[in-house]
Structure formats: structure tokens, C-alpha cells
Amino acid sequence: MSQKNLPVLILAALTVGLAGCDRQVSYSEDVEPVLKDYCANCHTPGSEGFSTSGFNIASYDTVIRGTSLGPVIVEGSAMSSTLYRVIAKQSAVEIHMPPTEPESLAQGRGKVLPDDKVALIGKWIDQGAKNN
């Protein structure tokens, strides 16, 4: 191999290596535990959030189904997905999740969703919101 080809080979190796860094986010291993830990208190049958919105985090199918008003996930676009916008605080303050408004009955019940968990859910949606 000539020295002229070395930079090309290094660049190719880096490209292949970096491509593997953007791993597929798993619903069952990554997203579901976050939803259960941070959202189940209000968004399962019999709870206030479910009664109000119809949003149920009990399974992949119910998450994809969305609320009583329709889907909250646009597969492939976190920024177009209501779920992402409300957890990322990019929506009207009245619908931020978990709620922080003093008049909200659920205020203070939910744990604050850390930024890395918000980003993880956004990445899952951007990757197609797959049931994996």
C-alpha cells in the first residue's frame, strides 16, 4: 500500500466506525422503561391523565394509538410529534408533561423528565418509533 492511499483508508475507517455510534433506540429496552418510570403514575387506565386525555403508556400499541384526540407520534419526526413537544416543553405550558402549572391536579405528582430522557424519546421517534 502506498502512503498516498493512507489518508483515504483512515477516512474510510473513521466513517465506518462513526456510523455504528448512532445506534437504534429500542422501544422495549430504552423508551418503555422511561415511560413506565416517569408517566405511568398518570397515564394508565384509572389514572387522572388517562381519564383526561385517553393517553395510555401501558403498551407500544397504546402509545402509538395516542390520545382520545388521535395519534401523538409522527413516526420519523419528533418535532412534528405532540408527545415529544409536550415532554420537551415546546408546546403550550398548559400541556407540558409532567404538568407544572399550580392549577393542574397532577402538578407535583410526576417526576421531572431529564433532558437526556427527552432526547432519547425524540431520537426513537426520529428513527421511526419502531416496536423493537
C-alpha positions in Angstrom: 0.0 0.0 0.0 1.3 3.4 -0.9 1.5 6.3 1.5 -0.9 8.3 -0.8 -3.7 5.9 0.0 -3.3 6.0 3.8 -5.4 9.2 4.3 -8.2 7.7 2.2 -8.1 4.4 4.2 -8.1 6.3 7.6 -11.1 8.4 6.5 -13.0 5.3 5.3 -12.3 3.5 8.6 -13.5 6.5 10.6 -16.6 6.8 8.6 -17.5 3.1 9.1 -16.6 3.4 12.8 -18.7 6.5 13.4 -21.7 5.1 11.5 -22.0 2.5 14.3 -22.2 5.2 17.0 -25.7 6.2 16.1 -27.4 3.0 17.5 -31.0 2.2 17.0 -33.1 3.2 20.1 -35.1 0.3 21.3 -38.7 0.8 22.5 -38.6 -2.2 24.9 -35.1 -1.5 26.3 -34.9 2.3 26.2 -38.2 4.0 25.8 -40.7 1.8 27.6 -38.7 1.9 30.9 -38.7 5.8 30.8 -42.5 5.9 30.1 -43.2 3.5 32.9 -40.9 5.3 35.4 -42.0 8.8 34.6 -45.5 8.6 33.1 -47.3 5.6 34.4 -48.5 7.5 37.5 -50.9 9.5 35.4 -51.2 7.7 32.0 -52.6 4.2 32.7 -56.2 3.2 32.9 -57.9 4.5 36.1 -55.5 7.4 36.5 -56.1 11.1 36.0 -54.0 11.6 32.9 -55.7 8.7 31.2 -59.2 9.8 32.2 -58.5 13.3 30.9 -56.6 12.6 27.6 -57.1 8.9 26.9 -53.3 8.6 26.6 -52.2 5.2 27.9 -48.5 4.2 28.2 -49.3 0.5 29.1 -48.0 -0.9 25.8 -46.4 0.1 22.5 -49.7 -0.2 20.7 -51.5 2.2 23.2 -48.6 4.7 22.9 -48.8 4.7 19.1 -52.6 4.9 19.3 -52.2 8.2 21.2 -54.9 10.2 22.9 -58.7 10.4 22.6 -57.9 13.2 20.1 -55.7 11.0 17.9 -52.0 10.0 17.5 -49.3 11.9 19.3 -46.4 10.4 17.4 -45.4 11.2 13.8 -43.0 8.3 13.0 -39.8 9.8 11.8 -40.3 13.4 13.1 -40.0 14.2 16.8 -40.6 17.9 16.1 -44.0 17.0 14.4 -45.0 14.7 17.3 -47.1 16.1 20.1 -45.6 13.6 22.6 -42.1 15.0 22.0 -43.3 18.6 22.1 -45.1 18.3 25.4 -42.2 16.5 27.2 -39.6 18.8 25.6 -41.6 21.9 26.8 -42.1 23.0 23.2 -45.8 23.3 23.5 -48.3 25.5 25.3 -47.4 25.5 29.0 -50.8 24.1 30.0 -50.0 20.8 28.3 -46.3 20.4 29.4 -45.6 16.9 30.8 -45.3 16.3 33.6 -47.5 19.3 34.5 -46.1 22.2 36.4 -49.0 24.6 36.5 -50.3 25.2 40.0 -53.9 24.6 38.9 -53.1 21.2 37.5 -54.4 18.3 39.6 -51.4 16.3 38.7 -48.9 19.0 39.5 -46.0 17.7 41.6 -47.0 14.1 41.1 -44.8 13.3 38.1 -41.0 13.3 38.3 -39.3 15.8 36.1 -38.2 14.1 32.9 -34.5 14.7 32.5 -33.2 16.2 29.2 -31.3 13.0 28.3 -34.6 11.0 28.5 -36.4 13.6 26.4 -33.7 13.4 23.8 -33.9 9.6 23.9 -37.6 9.6 23.2 -37.0 12.2 20.4 -34.3 10.0 18.8 -36.6 7.0 19.0 -39.4 8.9 17.2 -36.9 10.3 14.6 -35.7 6.8 14.0 -39.3 5.7 13.1 -40.8 4.9 16.5 -40.3 1.2 15.9 -41.6 -1.6 18.2 -38.2 -3.1 18.8 
